[in-house]
Amino acid sequence: MDYIEVTIDLQPRDPWAEVLIAELAELGFESFVETTTGIQAFAPVTIGSVDELLATTSLQLNSEVAFTKTETIIPHQNWNAQWEADFDPVEVDDRLVILAPFHDASVYAGRQQIIIQPQMSFGTGHHQTTYLMSQYLLDMETVPAKVLDMGTGTGVLAILAEKLGATDILAIDIEPWSVENTIENAERNACKHIRTATGDSDLITETDFGLILANINKNVLKKQLPIYHGALVQKGMLLLSGFFVTDAAEMIELGEELGFEHLETIEKETWAAVKLIKK
């Protein structure tokens, strides 16, 4: 599938860049890059008219901000070439490095390493939420044997879970190319314990996961929280991200209403991740 890249320059940039990212995430945009003058936002071309979507945001409803916009179509077949031109190794707390196949892995000897070649899925580690979820996994004393990675993207979190000791990992994504990408990346990293499935939360039929990773977006997480609760064992861990710091309290409250206990919230820039445990 082709993607659309929308570059938006803002006057003034702050606080509107953060506001716009939150609003576009609600409208279905999947990934964002903050620039010195505004933001870049990425979504499948099936999202529809960008002008119509922007008309519902603060850009059109507030006279205090002015903006200019450009749109670029990124063909599916061109994604790897564009990504390779821009991709630098991603280092997470000097404990993990996420590399491309063309990087020199020997430079990072002594750290956990994951080799990723994305197709049209996001989750290389550049996005703040993938970084936060990786931090959570690296901080765990013991990663449970059975793990669900919901919205797996490139498979980077599933791969990291196996490298940290998980022996039965189910990686689910609604997009077929993400699942295909996860399979390829699992092979690149010599992973033997990752199962994949294409679809939505109705594929979650097992109830004995010790850990669930869900790095999606707020609206999807809100709908799927009850399913995650039912799929976890007692004292099972739920790690959530894909939402902003300003949304963390709402996610925690919803989790507590279902019977989760909130253990920790961590932040990177405007993004948050939440750690919950099933009581």
C-alpha positions in Angstrom: 0.0 0.0 0.0 1.2 3.5 -0.7 1.6 6.0 2.1 1.1 9.8 2.2 3.6 12.1 3.8 2.2 15.4 5.0 4.6 18.1 5.9 3.1 21.0 7.9 5.0 24.2 8.8 3.4 26.1 11.7 3.6 29.7 12.8 4.1 29.7 15.7 5.4 26.1 16.0 4.7 25.7 19.7 2.4 24.5 21.3 0.6 23.7 18.0 3.0 20.9 16.8 2.1 18.8 19.9 -1.6 19.6 19.6 -1.7 18.7 15.9 0.1 15.4 16.4 -2.4 14.4 19.0 -5.3 15.4 16.7 -3.9 13.7 13.6 -3.2 10.5 15.7 -6.9 10.4 16.5 -7.8 10.8 12.8 -5.7 7.8 11.8 -2.2 9.0 11.0 0.3 6.4 12.1 3.6 8.1 12.6 5.1 11.5 13.1 8.4 13.4 12.9 8.7 16.7 14.7 10.7 19.2 12.7 12.2 22.6 13.6 9.2 24.3 11.8 6.4 21.9 12.5 5.7 18.2 11.8 5.7 15.4 9.2 2.8 13.0 9.5 2.4 9.6 7.7 -0.7 7.7 6.9 -2.0 5.1 4.3 -3.4 6.9 1.2 -6.7 5.3 2.1 -7.1 7.8 4.9 -8.9 10.1 2.4 -8.7 13.8 1.8 -6.0 15.5 4.0 -7.7 18.9 3.5 -10.9 17.6 4.9 -9.2 16.0 7.9 -7.2 19.2 8.6 -10.4 21.1 8.5 -11.5 19.4 11.7 -8.3 20.3 13.6 -7.1 23.3 15.6 -5.4 24.6 12.5 -8.7 25.6 10.9 -10.5 26.4 14.2 -8.0 28.7 15.8 -6.9 32.1 14.4 -3.7 32.1 16.5 -1.8 29.7 14.2 -1.0 29.9 10.5 0.3 26.9 8.5 1.4 25.7 5.1 1.2 22.1 3.9 2.7 19.8 1.3 1.7 16.3 0.4 4.0 13.6 -1.0 2.9 10.0 -2.0 5.4 7.4 -0.9 4.9 4.3 -3.2 5.2 1.0 -1.4 8.1 -0.1 -3.6 10.1 3.0 -2.8 9.8 2.8 1.0 13.0 0.8 1.5 15.1 3.1 -0.6 13.9 6.2 1.1 14.2 4.6 4.5 17.8 3.4 3.9 18.8 6.9 2.9 17.6 8.3 6.2 18.1 5.5 8.7 20.7 5.7 11.4 21.3 3.1 14.1 19.0 3.6 17.1 20.5 3.2 20.5 18.3 2.6 23.6 20.1 3.5 26.8 23.4 1.9 25.6 21.8 -1.5 26.1 20.1 -2.1 22.7 20.9 -1.0 19.2 18.4 -1.3 16.3 20.3 -1.7 13.0 19.7 -2.1 9.3 21.3 -5.0 7.4 23.8 -2.5 5.8 25.1 -1.2 9.1 28.3 -2.6 10.7 27.1 -4.5 13.7 30.6 -5.1 15.1 30.7 -1.4 16.1 28.0 -2.2 18.7 29.5 -5.4 20.2 28.3 -6.1 23.7 24.8 -4.8 23.3 21.5 -6.4 22.4 21.2 -6.0 18.6 18.1 -6.2 16.4 18.4 -6.1 12.6 15.4 -4.5 11.0 14.5 -4.0 7.3 11.0 -2.4 7.2 8.6 -2.6 4.3 5.7 -0.2 4.9 5.4 -0.7 8.7 6.5 1.7 11.4 8.4 0.6 14.5 12.1 0.7 13.8 12.9 2.3 17.2 13.0 5.9 15.9 9.5 6.5 17.1 9.4 7.5 20.7 6.8 4.9 21.7 8.9 2.0 20.3 11.8 3.4 22.3 9.8 3.5 25.5 8.4 0.0 25.1 12.0 -1.3 24.4 13.1 0.4 27.7 10.3 -1.4 29.6 11.4 -4.8 28.2 15.0 -4.2 28.9 14.2 -3.2 32.5 12.3 -6.4 33.2 14.1 -8.8 35.6 12.6 -11.7 33.7 10.5 -11.6 30.6 7.6 -14.1 30.8 7.7 -17.1 28.6 4.5 -16.3 26.7 4.1 -12.9 25.2 1.5 -11.2 22.9 2.8 -8.3 20.7 -0.4 -6.5 19.5 0.1 -4.2 16.5 3.6 -5.7 15.9 4.6 -3.4 13.0 8.2 -4.4 12.1 8.2 -7.0 14.8 10.9 -5.2 16.8 9.3 -5.7 20.2 8.5 -9.4 19.5 12.1 -9.9 18.5 13.4 -8.1 21.6 11.1 -10.2 23.8 12.6 -13.4 22.4 16.1 -12.1 22.8 15.3 -11.4 26.4 14.0 -14.9 27.1 10.4 -15.3 25.9 9.8 -18.7 24.3 6.3 -18.4 22.9 5.4 -15.0 21.2 2.3 -14.2 19.2 2.7 -11.2 17.0 -0.5 -9.8 15.5 -1.1 -6.9 13.1 -4.1 -5.8 11.1 -1.9 -5.0 8.0 -0.6 -8.0 5.9 2.6 -6.2 5.0 3.5 -5.7 8.6 3.0 -9.4 9.3 5.1 -10.3 6.3 7.8 -7.8 7.5 7.7 -9.3 11.0 8.3 -12.8 9.6 11.3 -11.6 7.5 12.8 -9.6 10.4 12.3 -12.6 12.8 14.3 -14.7 10.3 17.0 -12.0 10.1 17.4 -12.2 13.9 17.4 -16.0 14.1 14.2 -16.0 16.1 12.5 -19.4 16.4 9.6 -18.7 18.8 7.5 -16.0 17.1 4.1 -16.9 15.7 2.3 -14.4 13.5 -1.3 -13.7 12.6 -3.0 -11.1 10.4 -6.1 -9.5 11.9 -7.6 -7.7 14.8 -8.2 -8.4 18.5 -10.7 -11.1 17.7 -7.6 -13.3 17.1 -6.7 -13.1 20.8 -8.3 -16.4 22.0 -5.6 -17.6 24.4 -5.8 -16.6 28.0 -2.4 -17.5 29.4 -0.1 -14.7 28.3 2.3 -13.5 31.0 3.0 -10.3 29.1 1.1 -8.2 26.5 2.8 -5.5 24.5 0.4 -3.0 22.8 1.9 0.0 21.0 -1.0 1.2 18.9 -3.1 4.3 19.4 -5.3 5.5 22.2 -8.7 4.7 20.6 -7.7 1.2 19.7 -6.2 0.6 23.1 -9.4 1.8 24.8 -11.5 -0.7 22.8 -9.1 -3.6 23.4 -8.2 -3.2 27.0 -10.9 -5.6 28.2 -9.6 -8.2 25.8 -6.1 -7.8 27.1 -7.3 -8.2 30.6 -9.0 -11.5 29.7 -5.9 -12.8 27.9 -3.5 -12.3 30.8 -2.7 -14.7 33.6 -3.1 -13.4 37.2 -0.2 -11.0 37.9 0.4 -10.8 34.1 1.9 -7.6 32.8 0.5 -5.1 30.3 2.7 -2.5 28.6 0.9 0.2 26.7 2.1 3.0 24.5 1.1 4.9 21.3 -0.5 7.8 23.1 0.6 11.2 24.5 1.6 12.2 28.0 -1.7 14.1 28.3 -3.6 10.8 27.7 -1.8 8.7 30.2 -4.1 9.4 33.1 -7.2 8.3 31.1 -5.5 5.1 30.0 -4.5 4.3 33.7 -8.1 5.1 34.9 -9.6 2.8 32.3 -7.1 0.0 33.2 -7.9 0.3 36.9 -11.6 0.1 36.2 -11.0 -3.3 34.6 -8.9 -4.6 37.5 -5.4 -3.6 36.5 -3.0 -2.0 39.0 -0.9 0.9 37.7 2.8 0.4 38.3 4.7 3.0 36.3 4.5 5.7 33.6 7.5 6.7 31.6 7.8 9.5 29.0 9.9 10.6 26.0 9.2 14.0 24.7 5.4 14.2 24.3 4.8 10.4 24.3 4.1 8.1 27.2 4.1 4.4 28.1 2.2 2.8 31.0 3.0 -0.4 32.9 -0.1 -2.2 34.4 -0.4 -5.5 36.2 -3.5 -7.7 36.4 -4.6 -8.0 40.0 
